[in-house]
Amino acid sequence: MRERRSLVTAKRQTSLPFQNIDWALMLITGALMAVGLACVYSASAPWLAYSGHPTTAYLVREVVFMIAGVAVMAAVMAVDYVWLRARAGWLYLVTILSLVAVLLVGTGPSGSNSHAWFHVGPVLVQPSEFAKVTVLVLVAGYLAQEGRHGPLELTYRRFITGLLVIGVPVGLVMLQPDFGTSTVLLAMAMGILLMAGAHVRYILFITLLAIITVAAMTYSGFVRQYQIQRLTAFVNVDARDKTGTFLNLQQRHAQQAVAIGGLTGKGWLNGKITNGREVGAQWTDFAFTAWAEQFGLLGSVALMLLYAAMLFRIWRIGRLARDNLGLFICAGALAMILWHVFENIGMCLGIMPVTGIPLPLVSYGGSSAISMLTLIGLVQSVHMRRLR
């Protein structure tokens, strides 16, 4: 009788995927979104007030971005991730075409020399952010084998093919140039390759290839001067420009904001560095410093625990996945989010170079928010269909 009841329950769960949502992951995602809105408003309001704009301008836009992201997340959750694998080739093709197009007609914010964004009315769309999801699906689908968690055999030929698949978008993103997003794509690839059974020498090969590529692009002049200065300032913290100004001045102010926060922080909207507008564009790359200054060490630890909980839920979903495709998707998602958090908080603390990688769901940015929520929806799709 008990076995029959269990069978009926399993069939009900199988036929209704939305009964299998990981609500813990959903709550964690919602909490991070709330932190993000708080950081965006507190960091951007002083700058907007100073320039004569409404102090809620960026907050309102971020709310709209998040609503759009939640809608996309729900749509991805409604689709079986195996169905997406069958169409991964087309998604990959669109991704490559968009990355080529942005190099030809794209631009950067405030007239910068980068070519990473499309202007769509008042909004900047960054194709490389969405490439994180589409490339993940294709690489995971290519390396996945039939069966639940059957024996894996990653041959050298399959490894090279997978490397070429990831190498094309990475190369195009580096040409923008956007080394930060390139490292995210490489971290995702390493996460999947490790789960697929790649040998250590394969991973070392990827690392060596990445170093050689960056060195070649730097030598050939593809790398912008400000990016070279970022790396120089990270290696030599006392490096200055011709006027005597520290090259890492923004990072120095970010470190000061974290230090001033102390144990419990200065309180909501009471941060001296944040309210004093000393960290440029703090609501994007350095959103963590606004949170750390206002809520201190305890608030920072709480934020990092939220990310740790998110990573744990993704790891758990990967272990429960019904096949290797679901496992690889979760491995790639985990690697990407982990690298995002480590690099972003690391550059705010001065232990990593400034690369422009946003803090997931906390930093301001429409493309970043929508792509990250799409990624969460993809992981949820794996969990919702684990019993089939």
N, C-alpha and C positions, 0 to 999 in steps of 0.2 A: 504493500500500500504506500509506504514511504517512498519507494523507488518510483512508483507511478506518479506521485505528486511532484517529485523532483523533475521528472521528465516533462510533465505538463508546464511547470514553471519555466524550464529551460526553453521549451517551444514558444511560450508566450514572450520571453525576453528576446528570442531570436527574431520573431515576427514583428516586434515593436522596438526598433533600435533606440528610439528616444527614451525608453525606460531605462536604458543603460548609460545614461550620461554620467560622467564623473563630476558630481556636483562640488566636490572638494576643489578640483581644478578650476571650476567655474567661479567659485567664491574667491579663490586666490587671484584669478584674473581680474575680477571686479575690484578687489582691494587694491591691486596695483594700478588699475585705471583711476581710482579715487586719489591715490597718492600722486599720480601723474597730473591730474587736474589741479591739485593743491600746489604742486611745484610750478606748473606753467603759470598759474595766476600770480603767485608770490614773486616769481622771478621776472615776469614780464611787465607787471603793473607799474613799477617805478619808471621803467624805460618808456612805456606808452604815455604815462602822465607827463613825463619830461618833454616828449615830442608833441604833446597836444592831442593825442588820440585817446579814445575810450579805454579805460584800464582793463576792460573785460574782452578786448578785441581778440587776443590770442586764445583766451579761455573759451569763448564762444566757438571759435573755429575748431579748437581741439575737441569740443563736445560733438560737433558735427562730424568730425573725422571718426570719432569713436563710435558714434551711432552707425555710420556707414560700415565701419569695421565689424561691428556686431552683426549687422545684416549679412555681410559676406561670410562671417563665421557660421551663422546659422545655415546658410545655403550650402556651405562645404560639409557641415555636419549631416545634412540631409542626403548627401551623396555617398555611395559606397566608395571607399578609397581605391578599390580594385577597378572601378569604372574610370577613375581619374588616371590610373596607370595606362589604360588602353588608349587614352588621349594625350598622354604625356609628350609624345613626339610633336604634336601640333602646338601644344603649350610651349614647348622648348623652342620651336621654330619662331613663334611669335615673340618670345623673349629675346632671341638672338637678333631678330629684325628690329625690335625696339631699342636694343643696346647699340646697334649700328646707327639707327636713325638719330639717337640722341647725340652721338658723336658728330653728326653732320649738321643738325639744326638745333641741338639742345643748347641750354645756357645754364648759368648758375645764379644764385640769389645775389642781388645788389651788384649786378654786372661783373661778377667774378670771372676768372679765366677758365673755370672748369666747364665741362659739358656733361652734366649729369641729370639735368632736369628738363622737362617739357613745361612750357607755360600753357595752362589750360584755364583761360580766364584769369581770375585772381589767385589761382592755386598752382603750386609747383608739384608736378608728378615725377617721381624718381623711379624709373624702370628697374634699376638694380635692386631696389627693395623687394619688388615682386619676383625678381629672378631667384631670390632665396627659396621661395616656395616651389616654383615650377622646376627648377633644377633639382631640388630635393626629390620631387616625385619621380623624375626621369632616372636619376642615378639609383635611387632605391629600387625602382621597378626593374632596371637593367640587372642589378646585382642579385635581386631576390630569386630564389629557386622555388620550385613547387614543394608543397608540404608545409607542415606547421613550423617546426624548427629542426628540419632535417640536417644531415651533415652538409657542411659547406665546403666547397673547393674553389677558391678564388685563384684561377690560373693566371699566369703572367699575361696572357693575351687579353683576358677579360679585365685585368687590372689596367693595362695600357688603354684599352677602349674606354673604360670608365674615366680614366685620367683625361683623355681627350674630350670627353663629354663635359667634364667640369672645367677643363682648361680653356675652352673657347669663351664662355661667359666671363671667366676670371680675367682673361687677357683683355677683353673689351672693357670691362669695368676699370681695369688698371689704366687704360688709355684715357679715361675721362679727365683727370686721374682720380681714382677713389681707392686708395690702398686699404682703407678700413673695411669696406664691404668686400673687397677681394679676400681679406683674411677671414672674414665670416664664411664665405663660400668654401674656402680651403678647410676651415675647421669642420664644417658640415661634412665635407668629403671624407676627411680623416675619421670622423665618427662612424660613418657608414662603412668605410673600408675596414676598419678594425672589427666591427661586428660581422662583416662578411668573411673574415678569416684572413685578412691581408697580413703578410709577414712584416716583421719590423723593418726589414731592408726596403720594402715598398714605401713605408711611411718616411723613412730617411730619404728616399729618392725624391718624394714630393717636396720635402723640406728643402733639400739641396736645390731642386729645380726652382722653387719659389725665390730663394735667395739670389740665384743667378739671374733670374728674370728681373727682380727689383734692381739689382746692380746694373744690369744692361740698360734698363729704362732710365736710370739716373744718369748714367754716363752718356747716353744718346740725347739727353735734353728733354725727354718726355715729361719728366717730373718737374712740377712747378717749383719756383724758388722758395715760396713760403712753406712748401712741404719739406724741402731740404732743411730749412731753418727750424722746423718743428723737431726733426730728428736730431739736428745739431744741438738744439737747446736741451733735448732730453739727455743726450750724452754729456754735454757740458752745460751744467745748470747756470753757470756764470756768463754764458755767451751773450754778447750785446751786438746791436746793430751800429751803424755809423754814427747815430746820434747819442749812443751810450745807453739806450733803452734795452732792458732785458728782453731777449727773444722769447722767453717763456713767461712773460709778464702775466698773461691770462691764467696760466697754470699756477703761478705763484699766488695770485689772488684767490684762486679756487682752493688751494691748500690752506690759506689763511681762513677762509670761510668755514672749512671743516674744523680747523683747530679752535676757532672762536666758539663754535657750538658747544664745546665742553661735554659734560655728561648728559644734561637734559635739554640743552639748546636755549636759544634766546626767546623762543615763543613765536607764535604765528604772526607773520608780517613784521617781526621785530629784528630781523637780521641786519646787522650793520653793513656787511659786505653786499648782501643781496639788495637791500633797500638803497644802498649807496651807488648802485649801478657800476660796480667796479669789475664785475666779470661780464664781458661782452657776450651777448646771446646766451645767457645763463640758462634760459628755459629749454635750450636744445642739448648741446653736448654736455653741459655742466649742470644739468638739473639736479643731480645728486648733491651738489654742494649747497644748493638752496635748502634742500631737505635736511642736510646734516647741520647747517648753521641754525636752523629754526628748531630742530628737534633733537639735536645732539647725538651723542654716542648711542644712547638707548634707542632713539628713533632710527638711526642708521642700522643698528643690529636688527631691529624689527623688520626693516625693509629687506635686508639680506636674508633673513629667515623666511620671508615670503617667497623670495626667489628660490631658496633651498627647497621649500615645500613644493613649489611648482616643478622643479627639476625631479624631485622624488616621485611626484604623481606621474610625470612623463615616463620616468624609468619603470615604474610599476605597470603602466599601460603597455609599454614595450614588452615586458615579461609576459603579460597576459594575452598578447596579440595572437591571432589565430594562425598567422603565417609569417614568413620571413619578410614579406613586403611591409607589413605593419611594424615589425620589429625594427627594420631599417629606417622607416619614416620617423619613428620615435627616437632612434639613435641620432639621426641627423638633426632633428629638432632640439634635442637635449644639448648636442654639441654647439649648435648655433646660439642658443640662449645663454649657455654657460660662458661662451667666449664674449658675447655682448656684455654681460654683467661684469666679467673680470676685467676686460679692456676699459670699459667706461669708468667704472669705479677706480680702477688702477690709474687712469690718467688724471682723475680728480685728486688722487692722493700723491701723484708725482712719481709713481713707480712704473708707469707705462707711458709711451709717447702719445701725443694728441693725434688721433686718427679720425675723429669725427663720427665714431660709432655711437649711436644713440642708446640710452638705457631703455630696455624694452618696456613699453606701455607707460613710461614715466616722462621721457623726453618729448618735447613738442615735435610734431611732424605727422602729416596726414598719411603719406606713403608708408612710413614706419609703423604707425598704429594699425593701419589696415592690413599690412602684410603680416604683422605679428599676430593679430587676431585670426587671420586666415590660417596661420600655422597652428594655432591652438585648435581651430575647428578641424583641421586635418588630423591632429592627434586624437581629438574626441571621436572622429569618425572611426578610427582604429579601435577605440575602446567600445564604442556602441555596437560594433559588429564582431566582437571577440568570440561569441558563442556559435557563430555560423559554421 
